[in-house]
Amino acid sequence: MTTATPAAQSTAPSPRPAESAPSRARRARRFLLAPKTLIVAGVAGVIGYLALVPLYYLVWGTFFEEDGFTLGGFQRAYSANGIGELITNSLWFAFGSAILSLVVGTALAYLNVRTDVPFKPLFFAASMIPLIIPGILYTVSWIFLASPDIGLLNAAVEPLLGPGFFDVFTVWGMIWVEGLHLSPIVFLLMVAAFRSMDPSLEESALMSGASRWTTFRKITIPLVRPAIVASILIMTVRSLESFEVPALLGLQNGIYVFTSRIYFTLRSYPPDLAGAGALALGLLAIAVLGIILSNRVGRNSKSYQTVTGKGFRPRPIELGKFRPVAGALIVLYFLVTVLAPLAVLLYTSLLKFYVAPSLDALSTMTLDNYRELAGLSQAGTALKNSLILGIGSATLVMLFMSIAAWIVVRSKIPGRGAVDQLAFVPLVIPGLVLGLALSFVYLRSPVPIYGTIFILLIAYCTRYMPYGMRYAVTSMHQISAELEESAQVCGASWWQTFRRVLLPLLSPGLVAGFIYILTVSFRELSSSILLYSPGNEVLSILIFEQFENGQFTILAALGVAMVLTLVVLVTVAYKLGAKVGLKQN
């Protein structure tokens, strides 16, 4: 047994002196006041505020009035005359639009990906252009086309089928317009599903003697069932929260759905905020249920996986004698969904008074509507507001979400997963419900925001925060953490590393998110209709007002100008995005 020598004892490490309380306080103060801590905490706080505060005030304003807790809002809302018809109309409109968009979008995606159908370049225009056309303009275009009184289609078929054969002011008309407007989204979703599916299973069925229809019905459709179910649920939720189609088409014949009844309840005198809140919570509950079902379908999709380690090369199916028929259907779809709505808008914008096409009408075409529009002060103000809100909301959302993506993907901060979940809360909130929730917040706020352009900016940032988060997180996952570590080893601070290393590398994804948010916020109506005030209109609000006033020719000219502005904005943004992408290579 050995004993430690005095020399050995002298080399043993001495115990670390305990840190004094003032030192711990100074270290904690430096940590709390560090730029990294302040920025991260500020972004997390903003996300939590935008996601939760409007919902809290919506629930509070619905259940609590001056006398305390009450269910009076629910009693007034759900005992009113026609409430059963309202719920039926809402569900029928939502499911019908979802089914129509699914049938059209899935058929087009299958023809594009799996067959040798002609005119494939038209698929890009037919899938992208309707996404740029604002919903209110698309709805107005179909009024010009299929109104029983002024519709161009009715004028064309009247000698053969009689007057008023097409009537867009019905539930079926609402389903037709909403379904066609949503079909490009389904097309994009189903294209990805068909491209990921191994075609050898279909080829095996065909070699075994099955017909093409049997193969499509028993092999193809079951394999893409998760994408089909997800598309139905997503389109149903999108239709439930739609405002433009029910407001412009349904209200003409007294056909109410949740969104149009909420709008009517708030526009009546005196406005029933609690009753509107009760309807909004019912709509929100249905939307949340749809999102939950969609997520469950996504989690249970492993049984349908056909992409494995074994490579495959999709071979297009030859349509043979049906190829001209498929090509004619593609051209017809392009005419119905893209060319006809844009053409009727342009035609109407060149008339003094709306009339059906004829030689006399063509001879009276003029640019007076555009001249009047140029002299309309409201139009200039609305365009300026739309540009400010579109660019402002896209910039703020992508800036904040880039930092939020760092919190979720890179940091080890406890509760970082909650930031991710909070950022996606507005995804289940319909636009009109969000507008109502924000009105509950800022009508009671001492800060004079309600009725200004700033409340619209808050609404847009809240509504499109989930999309910005998706783009930012996806981009952050593609960047190795070694680059940040190298910068920090060289002495860079966290903010310098984020600003000079991460942001340039994230730029392609951030620009893509910026373009999307700019496009959708520029045309936003549902969350704006309850929050704007005179002098703070945006282009979609001005179009809605022109429709209510019966100024169809001015409305059409404004619509053409709005579509052209959107095309220019998207083109410029894509050009800038391409330059950013090149710099990263």
N, C-alpha and C positions, 0 to 999 in steps of 0.2 A: 504493500500500500504506500502510495507516494503522497506527499503533502506539497502544497504550493509554496514555492520559494518567495521571498520578499520581492524579487525582481518580477516574477510572474504575476504576483498580486498587483504590482504597480502598473502592469500593462493592461489589466482588466478595464473594460469601459465603465466610466463613471455614470451613475444614473442621471437621466436628462432632467434638468431643473423644470419644475412645473411652471406652465405659462401663467402669467399673472392675469387677473381679470381685465385690467385696462388694455393689455396686449390683445387678449381675445376680442375685446370690443372694437379695437382699432382694425383688427384683421377682418372682423365681420362687417364693419362699416365700409372698408375698402372693397370687399366682395359685393356688397349690396349696391354700392355706388359705381361699380365698374360699368363701362359702356355695354359689355356683353350682357350682364345681368339686367340692366335697365331695358335694353332693346328686346331681349327675349321675353322678359316679364311683360313689357308693354304690348308686344304682339299677341302673346297668349291672353292677356286681359282684353284686348280689342276683339279677338275671336270669340271669347266667352260672352262678351257684352252683345255683340251682333247676333249671336246664336240664341241666347237664352232670355235676354231682357224683353224683346218683343213678345215672345211666347208667354212670359210671366205676366206681362201687363194685359195680354189678350185674355188669359184665363181669369185674372183678377177682375177685369172690366166686365166679363161675362157673368161671373158668379157673385160679384159684390157690387151693390149699389149704395145709395145714401143710407138706407136702413140696415145695411149689413148683408150677410149671406142670403142669397135668393136664387131660386130657379125660375124666376119670372121670365127671363130671356128665353129659356128653353120652352116654357109653356106658350109664350106668344109665338115663337118661331115654328114650333112643331105641332101646334093646334090650329094654325091658320088654314083657311080654305085652300084646297089644292096642294097640301103638303105631300100627300100620297102620290099625286101626279108628278110633283116636282122630283121626288126621289126616283120614281119610275123613269121619267124623262132623262134624269142625270145618268142613271145606270145604262139605259138603253142607248143614249147618245155616246157614252164612253165606250161600252163594249162594241157597239156597231162600228164606230170609227176605228177602234183597235183591230177588229176583224177585217175591215176593208183595207186598211193600211197593210195588214199582215199578208193578205192574199196578193195584193198588187206588188208590194215590196219583195215578197218571197219569190213570186213568179219571175219578176225581172232579175233578181239576183241569180236564180237558177239558170235562166237563159244566158245571162252574161258570163257566168263562171263555168258552167258545165256543158254548154252547147256551142255550136258554130253559128249562132245567130248573127245576121248581118247588122250593120249600122251600130256597132259597139261604141264608136265615139259619142253617139247621142246619149249613152248611159251617163257619162260624166255631166253633161249639161242638164239632163233630166233629174239627176240626183243632187246637184249642187245649187242650181239656180233657184229652185223652190225654197231652199234653206235661207237664201238671201232675201227673198221677197217677204216683207213683214206680213204677219197673219191678217192684220186688218185690211191690207191692200189685196191680199188673196181672196178674202171674203167679199170685199166690194167688187172685185173683178167677176166673181161668180154671180153677184146680183145683176150686173150688167148682162151676163150671159144667160142666166136661167130664171130671172124674175118673170112671173106670169104677166106682168104689165109691160115691162120695157126690155125683157130679155132678148138678146139677139138670136139665141137658139129657138125660142118660141116663134119669133118672126119668120125664121127660116122654115120651120115645119108646120106653121099654121095652115097653109093650103092643104096639107095632107092629113094632119092629125088634129086640127082644130086649135082654137085659141087657148093659151095657158096650159099647154101639155106638160111643160116642165115647171115645177114650183119649188124654188130653193128655200122658201120660207116655211118649211115643214121639218119634222124630225129627220125624215129621210134626206132632205136637202142638207141639213146640218151635218149628218153623218157623211154624206158625199164630200162636202167641202173639207171637213176636218180630216177625213180619212185620206183624201188625196194629198193634203198638205203634210201629213205625217208619213206618207209612204216612202219618201226618200230616206228618212231616218231608218225605217225598217230595212230598206234596200242596203244601206251601208252596214247594218248589223248582220244581215244574212249573207252578204258577200263574204265577210270574214269567216262565218261558219262554214259555208260551202268550200272555201279555199282550204280550210283546215281538215276537211274530211277525205279519207282515203277512198278513191273511186274504184279500187279493186273489188270492193264488196258489191257495188252496182254492176260491174262487169261480170262478176261471177253469176249474179242473178240473171243477167241477159243471156249468158252462155248456157244457162240451165233451162232456157226456154221461156222465161218470164217476159211479158211485154214491158214496154217503157213505162206505161202508166202503173202497172203492178209494181215494177221496181221502184218508181218514185214514191208510191203510196206505202209500200211495205219495208223498203230499205232506206231510201233517202230521208223521208220525213222523220221516221223514228230516230235516226242518227243525229239529226239537228233539233231534236225536240227541246233540249234545254234553251237553245237560242230562240225557238219559236215561243215557248212559254214566257221567257223573259221579255220578248218583244211585245207580247200581248199585255203583260202586266205594266210595262213601262208606258206603252201607248195608251192604255186605259187611264193611268194616272195623269198623263199629259192631257188627255181629253177631258178628264174631270176638272182640271184646273184651267181649261181653256176659257177665255172670256170673249174674245172677238167674235167667234162664230155664234155663240148663244145670244150675245147682245145685239148683233146686227141682223141676224136671221130669225132667232127664236122670238124675240120680243115683238116682232111685227105681227105675229099671230097669237100672242099671249102664251108662248111656250117658255116655261121657266125651267132652269136648272139651278144648281147651288150658286154658281158664280153670278148669274144674272139676278137671282133673288137677293143676294147679298148687296149687290149694287143698287137695286131698286129700294131695298130697305134703308140704305144709307142716304139715298137721294130724295126719299119722301120726307114730308114735314109733319111732325118733328122726327128727326132721325132716331132710330131705335138701335143704339150701339150694342146693348146687351143681346137683343134679338139677332143682330147681324153676327155678333160674336158666337152665339150658339150655333148658327148655321155654319160659320167658319170652322168651329171645332168639329162638327160632324163631317165636313169635307176633309179636314185635316186627318181625322181618324181613318177615313176610307183610304186616303193617300198613303198613310203610314202602313196600313195593312197591305196595300199593294207592294210597297217597297220591301216589307218583310218577306212576303211570299216570293218576290223576285230574288232576294238574297238567298233564300232557302233553296231555290231551284239552282242557283249558281253553285252552292256548296255540294249539292247532290248530283253533280254532273259527271263524276268519274266513270259511271257506268256507260257513258256515251263517248268515251275517248277513243279515237281511232288513230291519232297521230302518236306514233311510238318511235323507237330508235330506228326502225326500218324505213328507209326512204321510199318516197313514191312520187310519181309525176302525173298530175291530173291530165287526162286526155279528153278533149271536148267530144261530146256526143254529136254525131251527125244527124241533123234533123231531116235530111232528105227532102221529100216533097213538101214537108211542113215548114221548110226554111223561109219561103216567101211569106207564109202566113205569120210566122213569128216576127219577121222583119216589119210587116204591116202593123202588127200590134205595137212594136216599139215606136214606130213613127206616130201612130195614133196616140200613144201615151205621152210622147213629147209634145204633140200638138195640144192635147187636153190640159196637161199640167203646167206647161211652160209657155208655149207660144200664144195660145188663146187668151189666158189672163193678161199677159203683157200687151198683146195686140189690142185688146178691148180697152185697156187703160190708155194707151197711146191714142187710139181712135177717139175716145170720149174727151180727152184733153184738148183735142183740136176743134171741138164743136162749140158753138155759142150756146145751144140748147141741145140736150141729149135727144137724139132720134135714131131710129133703126137705120142701118147702112142702106144707102141708095145713091143714085147718081146725083140727085139734088143735094144730099147731105155731103157728098164728097166735094161738090163744087163750093160749098160754104165753109170749108175748113179754114181755120185761122189760128194765129198764134196769140190771140188776144188774152187767152187764159194765162199764158206764161207771162205776158206783159203785166197783167193784173196781179199775178203772183209776185212778180219782182217788186211791185209797188206796195205790196201788203206788208205792213210793219210786223204783224204777227208771224209771218212766214220767216222773216229774217231772224226774229227773236227765237222762234222754235228751232230753226236750224242751228243757231249758235248754242242754245241750251243742249240740243242733242249731241253736238260735237263735244262740248265741255263735259257732259255727263258720260258719254261713251269713252272718250280718251281718259278722263279722270278716273272713272271706275275701273277701267282695264289696267291703268297704271298702278293705282293703289292696291287693287286685289293681287296682282302678280308680285308687287314688291313685298307686301305683307306675307303672302303665301310662300315666297321663296325663303323667308326667315322661318316661317312655320314648318316648312319641309325640312329645314336643318334641325329644328327641335325634334321632329318625329323620327327622322332617319339617322342623324348623326349623334345627337346628344344622348346622355345617360340620365337626363333629368327625370326624377320620379313624376309619374302622371303624364308623360309625353304622349301616351296613347290617347288620353282624354282630349288633348288638343286636336288630334286627328279626328276623333269622333265629333267634337263640337263643330269643327269646320264643315262637316257633312250634314249637320242638322238642318240647315235651310233647304237641302235637297228635297225634303218631304213637305215643305211648306209651299202651297200654291201661291202664285203671285198676288192674287187679290187678297188672300188671307194675310200675306205679309204686309201689304199696304194697310189693311185694317189694323193689324197688330202695331205697326209703327204709328198709326194715328192715335191709338190708345196711349202709347208712350209719350209722344211729344205734344199732345193736347194738354197733358198734365205737367209737362216739363217747364221749369222756370226759364230755361234757355229758349229764346224765340227762334226756333228752327222750323216749326210747322208752318207750311205755306211758302217756304223758300226753296230754292234750288238745292240746298244742302240736304234736305230730307229725302229728295229724290236720289242724291248721290249715296246716302246711307242705304236706301232701299236697294239700289243696284249692286252696291258692294256686298250687301248681305245675301242677295238672291244668287249672285254668281260666284260667291266665295268657294263653294264645293268644287266648281269646275277649275278654278285657279289652283286649288289644292291638288287636284288630280294631276294637272300638267306639271306642277312644281315637284311633287313627290316622285313622279315617274322619272323626271330628269335627274333628281338628286340621287336616285338609286343607281344611275348609270355612271356616276363619278366616283372614282376610288378615293378613299380617305387618305391615301398616301400623299396626295397632292397638298392637302391641308397640313399634314404632319410635317412635310418638307418645308413649307412656308413658315410654320411656327418654330421649327428648329433654326431657321435662318433669322429668327428674332421678330417676325411679324406678329402683330397683335391679332386677336380674333377678328376685330372689325376690318383690319387691313386684309386679312386672309379672305374673309367673306367677300369684300368689295372687289379685290383685285385678282382673286383666284376663282372663287366659286361662281360669282355672278357672271363673268365672261363665259365660263363653261356651261352655265345653266341657260345662257341666252337663247339658243334655239328653241328649247321647250317653253321658256318664258314668252318669247315672241309668238309662238303658236297659241298659247293661252291668251295673250293680249289680243290677237286677231279675233279669236272666238268671242271673247267677252265684249270687245268693241262692237262686233256685228250684232250680237243679241241685245245688248243694252241700247244700241242706237235705235232699235225698233220696238223696245219694250213698251207695253201698254197696260197690262193687267195690274202691275204693282204701282203704276203711275196715276191711274184714273182716280184713286181716292186721295192722293197726296198733293196733286198740283194745285196751284192757285192762278188766277188771271195774271198774266205777265211772266209766268214761269212755265208756260206750256212747252212741250217737246213736239216733235213732228207727228208722232203717233196720236197724241192728244188733239192736235190741230186737225188731223184727218178725221178723227172721230167727231169732232165738233162740226166740221163741214158736212159730214154725213147726216148728223142730226138736223142741220139747217137746210138740207136738201140741195146743197151747192155741189152737185155731182161733177160738173165740168172742172171747177176749181179743184175739187178733191182729186180728180184724175191727174191734173197737171202737177199737183203737189206730190202725188204718188209716183209719177214718173221721175220727178226731180229727186225724190227720196231714194228710189231704186238706183238711179245713176250715181248719187252720192255714196251709197253703200258699195257699189261696184268699184268706184274710185278709191274709197278708203281701204277696202280689202286688197285691191291690187297694189296700192302703195305699201301697205303693211307686209304683203307677201314679198315684194321686192326688197324691202328693208330686211325682212327675215332671211331672205336668201343671201344677202350680203353678210349678215351676221354669221350665218352658217358657214359661209366660205372662210371667214376669218378664223373660225375655230379649227379648220383643217390644217 
